[in-house]
Amino acid sequence: MLMRRAHNRQNGRVLLFAAIVVTAAVMASHALGIFVKPAGLVDKLCVDYVIIDLSKGKFRVSPEIASTSDGTESLDSMVKRLKPYALVTGTYYDENNRPLGDIVSGGKVIRRGCQRQGIGFTSSGKIKFFERKGCSKIDWRGCVSGIACGPRLVRLGKKDINVKRDGFKSAAATNKAWRCALGATKDGKLILCAVSQSITLSTLADVMLELGARDAINMDGGGMCAMYVDGKYKVEAVKPMSNILAVYKTK
């Protein structure tokens, strides 16, 4: 759930009524497991995000791959087919539209890729972060779903961007593009974020830190940048999608 602060001054009764309405909305959101953060850098940039508590068993997370023969699918088609509560752009893809990062679904690795930073989800709603080093493979044991992309943005509450370590050219550190990211707060809530203006990885990391991320990774962006939450398209991709990370309501 996204909330914006009102700037117009009203009389005392209207302000009191507004406060009651906002408080009720926040309480309802917390009961469902959806949280909001105070404004700051997030308010200055074109940022859309949602923070979801997976531990209550009301949501599940799964990467999804395009269903068409050419490996791409429009965002609208994926939303209509999958009916998620929320989604954000997934991992990179090759010239044949095959995902370039690991895809884990139903407890099985259904795609192996070269990306070095992964985020996984257990059946109890815990979020785990992984790093593939050298020629090793990410060990997804214990996760029912997951996806790998990169570079890493935040580690243990601090900015941690090393594009060379994560298999990218040095220019990746300074390039600006529309961005998507996944993260987890220190108390284990999932952050989905999309920034619909051109920023660097460093600025994206700052956004994720402001949203309370203890750990976070970059996802595909640019013309693929997309986000959908609770029936609304927050950011619409310019290009057809290869894969996404979807969040579903279970209760």
Backbone as JSON, one array per atom type, in Angstrom:
{
  "sequence": "MLMRRAHNRQNGRVLLFAAIVVTAAVMASHALGIFVKPAGLVDKLCVDYVIIDLSKGKFRVSPEIASTSDGTESLDSMVKRLKPYALVTGTYYDENNRPLGDIVSGGKVIRRGCQRQGIGFTSSGKIKFFERKGCSKIDWRGCVSGIACGPRLVRLGKKDINVKRDGFKSAAATNKAWRCALGATKDGKLILCAVSQSITLSTLADVMLELGARDAINMDGGGMCAMYVDGKYKVEAVKPMSNILAVYKTK",
  "N": [[0.84, -1.18, 0.0], [0.56, 2.19, -0.85], [1.23, 5.42, 0.42], [0.66, 8.93, 0.59], [1.66, 12.06, 1.92], [-0.58, 14.58, 3.0], [-0.74, 18.04, 2.07], [-2.32, 20.29, 2.34], [-3.81, 22.68, 4.52], [-6.42, 22.31, 6.83], [-9.49, 22.92, 8.63], [-9.86, 22.32, 12.22], [-11.68, 20.18, 12.74], [-11.84, 18.79, 10.3], [-9.18, 18.05, 10.0], [-8.93, 16.35, 12.21], [-10.75, 14.35, 11.5], [-9.49, 13.43, 9.17], [-7.14, 12.43, 10.27], [-8.13, 10.31, 11.76], [-9.14, 8.68, 9.72], [-6.77, 8.09, 8.27], [-5.3, 6.79, 10.27], [-6.91, 4.54, 10.69], [-6.67, 3.35, 8.18], [-3.93, 2.75, 8.11], [-3.79, 0.95, 10.26], [-5.37, -1.11, 9.24], [-3.84, -1.86, 7.04], [-1.51, -2.79, 8.32], [-2.56, -4.97, 9.65], [-3.04, -6.67, 7.55], [-0.5, -7.09, 6.71], [1.02, -5.29, 5.28], [3.16, -2.57, 4.83], [4.17, 0.87, 5.31], [6.54, 3.53, 4.72], [8.13, 6.49, 6.1], [8.37, 9.67, 4.34], [11.06, 10.94, 2.21], [14.06, 10.7, 0.57], [12.74, 8.93, -1.01], [10.41, 10.31, -1.52], [11.28, 12.33, -3.12], [12.13, 11.26, -5.49], [10.88, 9.36, -8.34], [9.46, 7.0, -7.05], [8.07, 3.86, -6.48], [6.76, 1.49, -4.25], [6.32, -1.43, -2.18], [5.93, -2.93, 0.98], [5.98, -5.99, 2.49], [4.84, -8.32, 4.86], [5.79, -11.5, 5.05], [5.72, -13.49, 6.9], [3.33, -13.96, 8.19], [1.83, -15.72, 6.79], [0.02, -14.92, 4.89], [0.74, -14.31, 2.37], [2.45, -15.48, -0.57], [5.45, -15.98, -2.48], [6.68, -16.02, -5.79], [8.75, -16.57, -8.63], [7.94, -15.93, -12.04], [7.66, -17.07, -15.39], [7.45, -15.94, -18.78], [4.74, -17.06, -20.83], [4.56, -17.53, -23.54], [5.59, -18.82, -26.8], [7.82, -17.5, -27.78], [9.09, -16.61, -25.57], [8.48, -14.19, -24.35], [6.14, -11.89, -22.85], [3.43, -9.67, -22.58], [3.14, -7.2, -19.99], [0.53, -6.69, -19.11], [-0.77, -9.0, -19.98], [0.48, -10.93, -18.4], [-0.34, -10.15, -15.85], [-3.13, -10.52, -16.05], [-3.2, -13.27, -16.51], [-1.87, -14.44, -14.31], [-2.81, -13.18, -12.0], [-1.66, -11.75, -9.68], [-1.05, -10.34, -6.38], [0.93, -8.45, -6.19], [3.72, -7.43, -8.25], [7.06, -7.35, -9.57], [9.69, -6.47, -11.85], [11.74, -9.17, -13.04], [14.69, -11.1, -13.46], [17.58, -10.57, -15.66], [17.68, -11.28, -19.24], [18.51, -13.33, -22.13], [19.38, -13.15, -25.7], [17.54, -14.86, -26.71], [15.46, -14.61, -25.07], [15.61, -16.01, -22.71], [15.81, -16.43, -19.19], [18.59, -15.05, -17.41], [19.37, -15.47, -14.88], [19.22, -17.67, -12.0], [16.17, -19.46, -11.58], [13.85, -20.36, -9.26], [11.26, -22.47, -8.41], [8.48, -23.93, -6.8], [10.14, -25.32, -5.11], [12.15, -26.32, -6.69], [14.96, -25.93, -8.88], [14.37, -24.44, -11.77], [15.54, -23.09, -13.79], [18.9, -22.44, -14.61], [21.32, -19.95, -14.24], [23.7, -17.26, -14.88], [23.86, -15.17, -13.1], [24.89, -13.6, -10.01], [23.84, -12.84, -7.55], [21.37, -13.72, -5.3], [17.94, -14.08, -4.18], [15.92, -15.76, -1.94], [13.03, -17.67, -0.82], [11.48, -19.16, 1.94], [9.22, -21.81, 2.99], [8.03, -20.93, 5.29], [8.05, -18.24, 5.11], [10.43, -16.89, 5.45], [13.17, -14.85, 4.35], [15.97, -15.25, 2.32], [19.32, -14.46, 1.39], [21.66, -14.95, -1.22], [24.93, -15.63, -2.57], [26.68, -16.24, -5.46], [29.81, -17.57, -5.97], [32.7, -17.48, -7.97], [32.84, -20.31, -10.04], [30.9, -21.73, -8.82], [27.6, -22.97, -7.93], [24.51, -21.51, -6.9], [23.25, -22.58, -3.84], [20.19, -23.53, -3.28], [18.82, -24.9, -1.34], [16.23, -25.46, 0.99], [14.66, -23.38, 0.19], [11.57, -22.52, -1.27], [11.07, -20.97, -3.39], [12.74, -18.65, -5.58], [15.08, -16.24, -6.99], [17.71, -15.09, -9.1], [19.81, -12.29, -9.62], [21.23, -9.1, -9.85], [23.51, -6.23, -9.62], [24.54, -6.71, -6.11], [23.09, -4.57, -3.7], [22.69, -3.75, -1.02], [24.02, -4.9, 2.03], [23.68, -6.41, 5.08], [22.68, -4.05, 6.22], [24.24, -2.02, 5.17], [25.49, -0.1, 2.41], [26.54, -1.94, -0.38], [28.06, -2.28, -3.1], [29.57, -3.79, -5.74], [30.44, -4.03, -8.73], [32.21, -5.47, -10.38], [32.8, -7.75, -8.86], [30.32, -8.93, -9.01], [30.07, -9.65, -11.63], [29.77, -7.72, -13.64], [30.54, -5.08, -16.01], [32.7, -2.23, -15.41], [31.37, 0.13, -16.06], [28.78, -0.24, -15.3], [28.5, 0.68, -12.75], [28.17, 3.41, -12.88], [26.29, 3.96, -14.8], [23.05, 5.23, -15.66], [19.64, 4.44, -15.2], [16.16, 3.43, -15.4], [15.03, 1.68, -12.55], [14.7, -1.45, -10.72], [14.24, -3.23, -7.66], [14.78, -5.71, -5.09], [14.35, -6.39, -1.66], [14.98, -6.94, 1.88], [13.77, -6.17, 5.1], [15.2, -5.55, 8.41], [13.65, -6.99, 10.14], [12.64, -8.93, 8.54], [10.74, -8.41, 6.51], [9.47, -8.22, 3.15], [10.63, -6.16, 0.54], [9.5, -4.61, -2.33], [10.49, -2.68, -5.02], [10.38, 0.01, -7.36], [11.85, 2.38, -9.48], [11.0, 4.95, -11.44], [12.65, 6.66, -13.02], [15.79, 7.8, -14.35], [18.48, 6.58, -12.6], [21.49, 5.92, -10.69], [23.05, 2.82, -9.58], [23.99, 3.25, -7.02], [22.33, 5.3, -6.02], [19.94, 3.9, -6.05], [20.5, 2.01, -4.09], [20.6, 3.71, -1.88], [17.91, 4.45, -1.78], [16.75, 1.97, -1.12], [17.9, 1.55, 1.39], [16.73, 3.65, 2.77], [14.13, 2.76, 2.78], [14.33, 0.85, 4.64], [15.82, -1.45, 4.19], [17.76, -4.25, 5.03], [19.15, -6.0, 3.55], [19.6, -6.12, 0.01], [19.03, -6.48, -3.52], [19.71, -5.61, -6.93], [17.43, -5.65, -9.67], [16.33, -6.5, -13.04], [15.92, -3.67, -15.24], [15.45, -0.52, -16.82], [13.92, -0.49, -19.97], [12.45, -2.65, -19.2], [11.52, -2.18, -16.72], [9.08, -2.53, -14.28], [6.12, -2.48, -12.27], [3.48, -3.65, -10.25], [0.74, -3.33, -8.12], [-1.77, -4.45, -6.04], [-3.98, -4.33, -7.88], [-3.3, -2.12, -9.41], [-1.34, -0.58, -11.93], [1.75, 0.45, -11.3], [4.24, 1.05, -12.43], [4.77, 0.77, -15.81], [6.09, -1.52, -18.1], [8.11, -0.86, -20.96], [8.82, -2.72, -22.8], [7.99, -6.15, -23.78], [7.71, -8.71, -21.24], [10.13, -10.99, -19.91], [10.39, -12.41, -17.54], [9.15, -12.3, -14.15], [8.9, -11.32, -10.67], [6.48, -12.44, -8.57], [3.96, -11.73, -6.13], [1.57, -13.36, -4.22], [-1.67, -13.34, -2.76], [-2.63, -15.46, -0.14], [-4.59, -15.79, 1.68]],
  "CA": [[0.0, 0.0, 0.0], [1.33, 3.42, -0.95], [0.56, 6.55, 1.05], [1.29, 10.23, 0.39], [1.27, 13.02, 2.94], [-1.37, 15.71, 2.53], [-0.06, 19.31, 2.33], [-3.28, 21.38, 2.53], [-4.28, 22.89, 5.88], [-7.87, 22.31, 6.96], [-9.87, 23.27, 10.0], [-9.57, 21.27, 13.2], [-12.53, 19.0, 12.61], [-11.44, 18.04, 9.1], [-7.88, 17.43, 10.3], [-9.17, 15.24, 13.12], [-11.36, 13.29, 10.72], [-8.46, 12.87, 8.29], [-6.22, 11.64, 11.09], [-8.81, 9.06, 12.1], [-9.19, 7.86, 8.51], [-5.41, 7.61, 7.99], [-4.95, 5.8, 11.3], [-7.66, 3.31, 10.4], [-6.09, 2.74, 6.98], [-2.64, 2.18, 8.49], [-4.04, -0.24, 11.08], [-5.86, -2.16, 8.35], [-2.7, -2.31, 6.24], [-0.64, -3.58, 9.18], [-3.22, -6.24, 9.93], [-2.85, -7.52, 6.37], [0.92, -7.36, 6.55], [1.58, -4.35, 4.31], [3.68, -1.48, 5.62], [4.64, 2.05, 4.6], [7.67, 4.21, 5.34], [8.05, 7.95, 6.0], [8.91, 10.26, 3.12], [12.43, 11.43, 2.24], [14.55, 10.51, -0.79], [11.66, 8.23, -1.7], [9.43, 11.29, -1.94], [11.89, 13.23, -4.1], [12.27, 10.53, -6.74], [9.67, 8.66, -8.8], [9.62, 5.7, -6.42], [6.92, 3.07, -6.06], [7.24, 0.36, -3.45], [5.42, -2.06, -1.23], [6.65, -3.71, 1.98], [5.03, -7.04, 2.82], [5.24, -9.3, 5.87], [5.51, -12.86, 4.56], [5.71, -14.45, 8.02], [1.97, -14.19, 8.67], [1.21, -16.75, 5.97], [-1.03, -14.36, 4.04], [1.29, -14.1, 1.03], [3.53, -16.33, -1.05], [6.24, -15.33, -3.52], [7.16, -16.95, -6.81], [9.11, -16.03, -9.94], [7.1, -16.44, -13.12], [8.25, -16.92, -16.72], [6.49, -15.71, -19.86], [4.12, -18.32, -21.26], [4.5, -17.63, -24.99], [6.64, -19.62, -27.43], [9.04, -16.71, -28.0], [9.7, -16.3, -24.28], [8.1, -12.87, -23.84], [4.71, -11.72, -22.64], [3.17, -8.31, -22.12], [2.85, -7.08, -18.57], [-0.91, -6.82, -18.93], [-1.11, -10.41, -20.15], [0.96, -11.67, -17.22], [-1.21, -9.8, -14.73], [-4.42, -11.18, -16.25], [-3.03, -14.72, -16.42], [-1.38, -14.89, -13.01], [-3.61, -12.55, -10.96], [-0.9, -11.55, -8.46], [-1.31, -9.13, -5.58], [1.98, -7.5, -6.59], [4.83, -8.0, -9.02], [8.13, -6.46, -10.0], [10.52, -7.07, -12.89], [12.62, -10.22, -12.57], [16.1, -11.08, -13.8], [17.94, -10.28, -17.04], [17.41, -12.36, -20.18], [19.42, -13.32, -23.27], [18.8, -12.8, -27.0], [16.42, -15.77, -26.94], [14.5, -14.28, -24.0], [15.74, -16.94, -21.59], [16.35, -15.77, -18.0], [20.02, -15.19, -17.19], [19.59, -15.79, -13.48], [18.49, -18.85, -11.52], [14.74, -19.36, -11.28], [13.46, -21.46, -8.38], [9.81, -22.51, -8.24], [8.03, -25.21, -6.28], [11.25, -25.99, -4.44], [13.08, -26.86, -7.67], [15.63, -24.98, -9.77], [13.86, -24.73, -13.11], [16.48, -22.45, -14.7], [20.2, -22.08, -14.06], [21.87, -18.82, -14.96], [25.03, -16.8, -14.51], [23.81, -14.06, -12.15], [25.59, -13.99, -8.79], [23.15, -12.46, -6.32], [20.05, -14.35, -5.28], [17.02, -13.92, -3.06], [15.08, -16.94, -1.86], [11.92, -17.61, 0.12], [11.15, -20.45, 2.53], [7.78, -22.07, 3.15], [7.56, -20.2, 6.47], [8.07, -16.81, 4.83], [11.73, -16.28, 5.67], [13.85, -14.39, 3.15], [17.39, -15.55, 2.36], [20.12, -13.91, 0.31], [22.72, -15.85, -1.64], [25.93, -15.09, -3.48], [27.43, -17.27, -6.2], [31.21, -17.18, -6.09], [33.44, -18.27, -8.96], [32.04, -21.19, -10.89], [29.95, -22.48, -7.99], [26.18, -22.73, -8.13], [23.79, -21.12, -5.68], [22.59, -23.69, -3.16], [18.87, -23.05, -2.93], [18.15, -25.81, -0.41], [15.43, -24.79, 2.02], [13.82, -22.35, -0.42], [10.52, -23.0, -2.17], [11.13, -20.12, -4.58], [13.86, -17.73, -5.55], [15.51, -15.68, -8.27], [19.05, -14.49, -9.02], [20.07, -11.16, -10.5], [22.35, -8.34, -9.32], [24.43, -6.47, -8.51], [24.11, -6.5, -4.74], [22.95, -3.16, -3.35], [22.8, -3.57, 0.43], [24.35, -6.11, 2.78], [23.73, -6.2, 6.54], [22.35, -2.68, 6.55], [25.17, -1.05, 4.6], [25.62, -0.14, 0.95], [27.58, -2.89, -0.81], [28.0, -2.39, -4.56], [30.84, -4.15, -6.36], [29.97, -4.55, -10.02], [33.16, -6.45, -10.88], [32.55, -8.97, -8.1], [29.05, -9.52, -9.41], [30.11, -10.05, -13.02], [29.41, -6.64, -14.55], [31.61, -4.16, -16.4], [32.81, -1.09, -14.5], [30.4, 1.17, -16.42], [27.51, -0.51, -14.62], [28.46, 1.43, -11.49], [27.82, 4.82, -13.12], [25.17, 4.06, -15.73], [21.77, 5.6, -15.1], [18.51, 3.78, -15.85], [15.04, 3.11, -14.52], [15.53, 0.58, -11.73], [13.86, -2.27, -9.85], [15.04, -3.87, -6.62], [14.15, -6.53, -4.06], [15.1, -6.32, -0.42], [14.35, -7.41, 3.11], [14.03, -5.35, 6.27], [15.88, -6.29, 9.46], [12.7, -7.92, 10.75], [12.26, -9.97, 7.59], [9.67, -8.08, 5.57], [9.9, -8.13, 1.76], [10.49, -4.86, -0.13], [9.51, -4.52, -3.78], [10.69, -1.27, -5.33], [10.64, 0.41, -8.75], [12.13, 3.81, -9.63], [10.72, 5.26, -12.84], [13.5, 7.71, -13.57], [17.14, 7.27, -14.5], [19.34, 6.75, -11.43], [22.58, 4.96, -10.59], [22.9, 1.76, -8.58], [24.24, 3.83, -5.7], [21.11, 5.98, -5.6], [18.97, 2.85, -5.77], [20.86, 1.46, -2.78], [20.17, 4.7, -0.9], [16.46, 4.32, -1.68], [16.45, 0.75, -0.39], [18.26, 1.78, 2.79], [15.69, 4.51, 3.35], [12.94, 1.93, 2.97], [14.58, -0.04, 5.76], [16.43, -2.7, 3.76], [18.98, -4.79, 5.62], [19.8, -6.6, 2.38], [18.86, -5.81, -1.21], [19.69, -6.71, -4.8], [19.17, -4.98, -8.11], [16.78, -6.51, -10.64], [16.35, -5.91, -14.37], [15.25, -2.37, -15.26], [15.39, 0.1, -18.14], [12.64, -0.67, -20.63], [11.74, -3.75, -18.57], [11.11, -1.76, -15.38], [7.63, -2.67, -14.12], [5.61, -2.79, -10.94], [2.03, -3.73, -10.14], [0.37, -3.58, -6.73], [-3.16, -4.39, -5.61], [-4.88, -3.93, -8.94], [-2.87, -0.9, -10.08], [-0.04, -0.57, -12.59], [2.54, 1.56, -10.77], [5.21, 1.33, -13.49], [4.49, -0.14, -16.93], [7.26, -1.81, -18.92], [8.06, -0.46, -22.37], [9.02, -3.93, -23.59], [7.38, -7.36, -23.22], [8.44, -9.27, -20.11], [10.64, -12.35, -19.96], [10.09, -13.03, -16.25], [8.83, -11.38, -13.08], [8.72, -11.91, -9.34], [5.1, -12.17, -8.2], [3.49, -11.97, -4.77], [0.18, -13.75, -4.25], [-2.38, -13.48, -1.5], [-3.03, -16.83, 0.13], [-5.76, -15.76, 2.59]],
  "C": [[0.88, 1.24, 0.0], [0.54, 4.57, -0.34], [1.34, 7.82, 0.79], [0.8, 11.18, 1.47], [0.49, 14.17, 2.33], [-0.67, 17.01, 2.93], [-1.02, 20.46, 2.61], [-3.72, 21.46, 3.99], [-5.82, 22.97, 5.88], [-8.21, 22.75, 8.38], [-9.72, 22.08, 10.93], [-10.39, 20.02, 13.04], [-12.12, 18.14, 11.43], [-10.12, 17.33, 9.33], [-8.06, 16.22, 11.2], [-9.77, 14.06, 12.38], [-10.34, 12.6, 9.82], [-7.51, 11.99, 9.07], [-6.83, 10.3, 11.45], [-8.83, 8.12, 10.9], [-7.83, 7.25, 8.2], [-5.0, 6.55, 8.98], [-5.63, 4.48, 11.04], [-7.07, 2.59, 9.2], [-4.76, 2.07, 7.3], [-2.83, 0.92, 9.3], [-4.51, -1.4, 10.22], [-4.72, -2.74, 7.52], [-1.78, -3.19, 7.08], [-1.26, -4.93, 9.49], [-3.04, -7.21, 8.77], [-1.4, -7.89, 6.18], [1.6, -6.47, 5.54], [1.97, -3.09, 5.07], [4.15, -0.33, 4.74], [5.76, 2.7, 5.38], [7.51, 5.72, 5.21], [8.75, 8.46, 4.75], [10.33, 10.75, 3.33], [12.94, 11.4, 0.82], [13.47, 9.83, -1.63], [10.63, 9.21, -2.24], [9.97, 12.22, -3.03], [12.02, 12.57, -5.47], [10.94, 9.88, -7.12], [9.75, 7.2, -8.33], [8.25, 5.1, -6.1], [7.44, 1.85, -5.31], [6.1, -0.22, -2.63], [6.28, -2.91, -0.3], [5.66, -4.7, 2.57], [5.62, -8.01, 3.85], [4.82, -10.69, 5.4], [5.31, -13.85, 5.69], [4.32, -14.78, 8.51], [1.22, -15.24, 7.85], [0.11, -16.25, 5.05], [-0.56, -14.13, 2.6], [2.29, -15.21, 0.71], [4.2, -15.65, -2.23], [6.73, -16.36, -4.52], [7.6, -16.2, -8.06], [8.23, -16.67, -11.0], [7.75, -16.13, -14.46], [7.16, -16.73, -17.76], [6.0, -17.03, -20.43], [4.13, -18.52, -22.78], [5.71, -18.39, -25.56], [7.93, -18.83, -27.65], [9.68, -16.23, -26.71], [9.42, -14.91, -23.75], [6.58, -12.8, -23.72], [4.49, -10.29, -22.14], [2.85, -8.31, -20.63], [1.37, -7.28, -18.29], [-1.35, -8.27, -19.03], [-0.69, -11.23, -18.93], [0.07, -11.39, -16.01], [-2.55, -10.53, -14.86], [-4.31, -12.69, -16.08], [-2.72, -15.18, -15.01], [-2.19, -14.35, -11.83], [-2.84, -12.38, -9.64], [-1.43, -10.38, -7.64], [-0.32, -8.05, -5.99], [3.0, -8.21, -7.46], [5.85, -6.91, -9.31], [8.97, -7.2, -11.03], [11.49, -8.09, -12.29], [14.06, -10.03, -13.01], [16.32, -10.76, -15.29], [17.64, -11.49, -17.94], [18.32, -12.22, -21.4], [18.67, -13.01, -24.57], [17.63, -13.71, -27.38], [15.35, -15.65, -25.86], [14.51, -15.29, -22.85], [16.36, -16.23, -20.39], [17.82, -16.07, -17.79], [20.37, -15.43, -15.73], [18.82, -17.04, -13.09], [17.03, -18.5, -11.28], [14.37, -20.59, -10.46], [11.95, -21.38, -8.15], [9.39, -23.89, -7.76], [9.14, -26.01, -5.63], [12.28, -26.57, -5.39], [13.7, -25.73, -8.5], [15.19, -25.31, -11.18], [14.69, -24.04, -14.2], [17.78, -22.18, -13.95], [20.77, -20.96, -14.91], [23.2, -18.38, -14.38], [25.02, -15.68, -13.47], [24.25, -14.52, -10.75], [24.9, -13.64, -7.48], [21.73, -13.0, -6.34], [19.25, -14.01, -4.04], [16.06, -15.09, -3.09], [14.06, -16.83, -0.74], [11.6, -19.02, 0.63], [9.65, -20.6, 2.67], [7.19, -21.32, 4.33], [7.62, -18.69, 6.29], [9.39, -16.12, 5.12], [12.38, -15.93, 4.34], [15.35, -14.63, 3.31], [18.09, -14.91, 1.16], [21.32, -14.81, 0.06], [23.7, -15.11, -2.55], [26.69, -16.24, -4.13], [28.85, -16.77, -6.4], [31.92, -18.09, -7.09], [32.5, -19.06, -9.85], [31.02, -22.01, -10.11], [28.52, -22.12, -8.35], [25.55, -22.29, -6.81], [23.09, -22.35, -5.13], [21.26, -23.19, -2.61], [18.14, -23.95, -1.94], [17.44, -25.03, 0.7], [14.5, -23.73, 1.48], [12.78, -22.99, -1.34], [10.48, -22.17, -3.44], [12.31, -19.18, -4.45], [14.22, -17.26, -6.95], [16.88, -15.03, -8.07], [19.19, -13.37, -10.04], [21.29, -10.41, -9.96], [22.56, -7.03, -10.08], [23.76, -6.33, -7.14], [24.07, -5.0, -4.47], [23.25, -2.9, -1.87], [23.1, -4.92, 1.07], [24.48, -5.75, 4.26], [23.57, -4.73, 6.92], [23.28, -1.62, 6.02], [25.23, -1.2, 3.09], [26.78, -1.04, 0.56], [27.43, -3.13, -2.31], [29.39, -2.65, -5.09], [30.51, -4.81, -7.68], [30.91, -5.61, -10.58], [32.96, -7.79, -10.18], [31.32, -9.71, -8.61], [28.94, -9.78, -10.91], [29.72, -8.99, -14.03], [30.63, -5.8, -14.91], [31.57, -2.92, -15.49], [31.79, 0.0, -14.79], [29.06, 0.97, -15.73], [27.36, 0.29, -13.34], [27.98, 2.87, -11.68], [26.67, 5.01, -14.1], [23.89, 4.44, -14.99], [20.65, 4.95, -15.91], [17.34, 3.72, -14.87], [15.42, 1.81, -13.81], [14.42, -0.17, -10.99], [14.77, -2.95, -8.83], [14.15, -4.71, -5.71], [15.0, -6.44, -2.81], [14.32, -6.91, 0.74], [14.73, -6.48, 4.25], [14.71, -6.2, 7.35], [14.96, -7.26, 10.19], [12.04, -8.84, 9.72], [11.11, -9.67, 6.66], [10.27, -7.89, 4.17], [9.64, -6.73, 1.22], [10.54, -5.07, -1.63], [9.57, -3.05, -4.14], [10.94, -1.07, -6.82], [10.82, 1.93, -8.78], [12.01, 4.16, -11.1], [11.37, 6.57, -13.27], [14.92, 7.19, -13.56], [18.0, 7.62, -13.29], [20.46, 5.7, -11.49], [22.23, 3.87, -9.58], [23.08, 2.3, -7.17], [23.01, 4.55, -5.17], [20.02, 4.97, -5.26], [19.24, 2.22, -4.4], [20.42, 2.41, -1.67], [18.65, 4.63, -0.69], [16.09, 3.09, -0.85], [16.81, 0.88, 1.09], [17.21, 2.64, 3.47], [14.41, 3.74, 3.61], [13.13, 0.89, 4.06], [15.24, -1.35, 5.4], [17.68, -3.03, 4.57], [19.83, -5.43, 4.54], [18.95, -6.28, 1.16], [19.7, -6.12, -2.43], [18.96, -5.97, -5.91], [18.53, -6.03, -9.01], [16.89, -5.86, -12.02], [15.56, -4.6, -14.35], [15.2, -1.82, -16.67], [14.0, -0.04, -18.72], [11.82, -1.8, -20.06], [11.2, -3.37, -17.2], [9.59, -1.79, -15.26], [7.28, -2.95, -12.67], [4.09, -2.7, -10.95], [1.7, -4.06, -8.7], [-1.13, -3.42, -6.55], [-4.08, -3.79, -6.68], [-4.47, -2.69, -9.72], [-1.49, -1.07, -10.7], [0.71, 0.66, -12.09], [3.59, 2.01, -11.78], [4.96, 0.3, -14.59], [5.72, -0.29, -17.81], [7.04, -1.36, -20.36], [8.11, -1.69, -23.27], [8.24, -5.1, -22.99], [8.3, -7.97, -22.16], [8.94, -10.68, -20.41], [10.27, -13.1, -18.68], [9.84, -11.94, -15.22], [8.96, -12.09, -11.74], [7.35, -11.48, -8.87], [4.85, -12.5, -6.74], [2.01, -12.24, -4.84], [-0.42, -13.73, -2.85], [-2.79, -14.94, -1.34], [-4.26, -16.9, 1.02], [-6.55, -14.48, 2.34]]
}
